Amino acid sequence: KAVSNSRGSVTLTWTQQSGVTSYTIRRATSPNGPYTTVATGVKGLQFTNKMLKSGVKLYYTVSGIRPPGEVVSSNAAVVTTR
Protein backbone atom coordinates (compact mmCIF):
# COMPACT_ATOMS: atom_id res chain seq x y z
CA LYS A 1 0.00 0.00 0.00
CA ALA A 2 1.32 3.47 -0.89
CA VAL A 3 0.01 6.72 0.62
CA SER A 4 1.07 10.32 -0.07
CA ASN A 5 0.89 11.55 3.51
CA SER A 6 2.39 15.02 3.20
CA ARG A 7 3.91 17.31 0.61
CA GLY A 8 6.68 15.43 -1.18
CA SER A 9 6.43 12.31 0.98
CA VAL A 10 5.11 8.79 0.30
CA THR A 11 4.80 6.05 2.92
CA LEU A 12 4.70 2.40 1.87
CA THR A 13 3.42 -0.37 4.13
CA TRP A 14 3.31 -4.12 3.51
CA THR A 15 2.74 -7.42 5.30
CA GLN A 16 5.44 -9.76 6.55
CA GLN A 17 6.38 -12.56 4.17
CA SER A 18 7.54 -15.93 5.53
CA GLY A 19 11.32 -16.26 5.76
CA VAL A 20 12.05 -12.72 4.52
CA THR A 21 14.91 -10.99 6.34
CA SER A 22 14.95 -7.61 4.54
CA TYR A 23 13.22 -5.67 1.79
CA THR A 24 14.26 -3.67 -1.28
CA ILE A 25 12.13 -0.72 -2.44
CA ARG A 26 12.04 0.32 -6.10
CA ARG A 27 10.28 3.26 -7.80
CA ALA A 28 9.30 4.21 -11.37
CA THR A 29 7.21 6.82 -13.16
CA SER A 30 5.66 4.18 -15.44
CA PRO A 31 4.08 0.84 -14.49
CA ASN A 32 6.45 -0.89 -16.92
CA GLY A 33 9.56 0.80 -15.50
CA PRO A 34 12.39 1.21 -15.58
CA TYR A 35 12.44 0.86 -11.77
CA THR A 36 15.17 2.51 -9.70
CA THR A 37 16.21 1.15 -6.31
CA VAL A 38 15.50 3.72 -3.58
CA ALA A 39 16.28 1.58 -0.49
CA THR A 40 17.85 -1.77 0.35
CA GLY A 41 18.14 -3.72 3.58
CA VAL A 42 14.86 -2.35 4.97
CA LYS A 43 14.07 -4.39 8.10
CA GLY A 44 10.58 -3.18 9.06
CA LEU A 45 7.20 -3.27 7.32
CA GLN A 46 7.15 0.44 6.42
CA PHE A 47 9.26 2.86 4.40
CA THR A 48 8.88 6.60 3.79
CA ASN A 49 10.26 8.11 0.59
CA LYS A 50 10.84 11.85 1.11
CA MET A 51 11.82 14.92 -0.91
CA LEU A 52 9.65 14.02 -3.92
CA LYS A 53 8.18 16.45 -6.46
CA SER A 54 4.49 17.25 -5.99
CA GLY A 55 1.86 16.00 -8.44
CA VAL A 56 3.89 13.08 -9.80
CA LYS A 57 2.40 9.61 -10.28
CA LEU A 58 4.84 7.03 -8.93
CA TYR A 59 4.89 3.23 -8.98
CA TYR A 60 6.57 1.30 -6.16
CA THR A 61 7.49 -2.35 -5.73
CA VAL A 62 8.66 -4.05 -2.55
CA SER A 63 10.89 -7.12 -2.88
CA GLY A 64 11.48 -9.41 0.08
CA ILE A 65 14.86 -11.11 0.35
CA ARG A 66 15.05 -14.65 1.74
CA PRO A 67 18.43 -16.25 2.45
CA PRO A 68 20.40 -17.20 0.41
CA GLY A 69 19.12 -14.48 -1.95
CA GLU A 70 15.70 -15.60 -3.17
CA VAL A 71 13.54 -12.59 -4.07
CA VAL A 72 9.77 -12.34 -3.53
CA SER A 73 8.37 -9.26 -5.34
CA SER A 74 5.10 -7.40 -4.88
CA ASN A 75 2.79 -6.02 -7.52
CA ALA A 76 3.30 -2.31 -8.14
CA ALA A 77 1.51 0.14 -5.84
CA VAL A 78 0.66 3.50 -7.44
CA VAL A 79 0.40 6.88 -5.73
CA THR A 80 0.35 10.54 -6.80
CA THR A 81 2.46 12.82 -4.62
CA ARG A 82 0.96 15.86 -2.93
N, C-alpha and C positions, 0 to 999 in steps of 0.2 A: 504494500500500500504506500502511495506517495501523496504527501500533503504539502501545499505551499502555505506555511504557517506564519510567515511575516515577509516583509519586503526583501527580496533577494535570497530567500532561504527555503529549502525543501527538506522535509524530514521523511525518511523512509522507515517503515517498520515491517517486520516479517516474523514468521513462526519458526521455532527451532526445528531443524531437520536431524534425524537420527544419525549419530556418528560424526556430525560436522564439528570441526574445531575452530574454524574461522570463516570469514566471508569476504568476498571481493565485490565492490560496487562499481558498476560501469554506467556511463551516460552517453546519450546521443541526441541529436536534434531530429532524427528520422527513425521510424520504427525498424527500418532495415539497416540502420547504422550508417557509417561506422561508429562503433562504441569505443569510448575512451575510458580507461581505468581512472577512477577518482579516489579510490581507497582500497587498500589491501590489509589483510590481517585483522579485520574488524571482529571483535570478540563478542559483542552484545547482539541484541536483536533490534537495534535502532541505529540510524546514521543520519546526521544533518549535514547537508551540502549548503555552504554559505557563499556569500559574495557573488550571487548570480544576477544576470540582467533581468529586469522586470519584463513581463509580457512574452516570455519565451516558452514554447512548448518543448518539454524535455521527456525523454524516455529513459528509464532506469532498469537495469537488471541486477539481481543479487545472485551471486554464485557461492554456494557452500563448498568448502574444501574438506574432504575426508582423507585421513592418512591412508595410503602413502601418496596422495595427490589427486584422487578421484574428484571430479567437479560435478556438482548438482546445481543446475541453473534454473532460475525463475523465468516466468513469462515477463515481458516488459510491462512496467507500470508507467502510466503517462500522467503528467501534471503540467500546468501552465503557471509560471512564476508570477508572483504579485509585484 
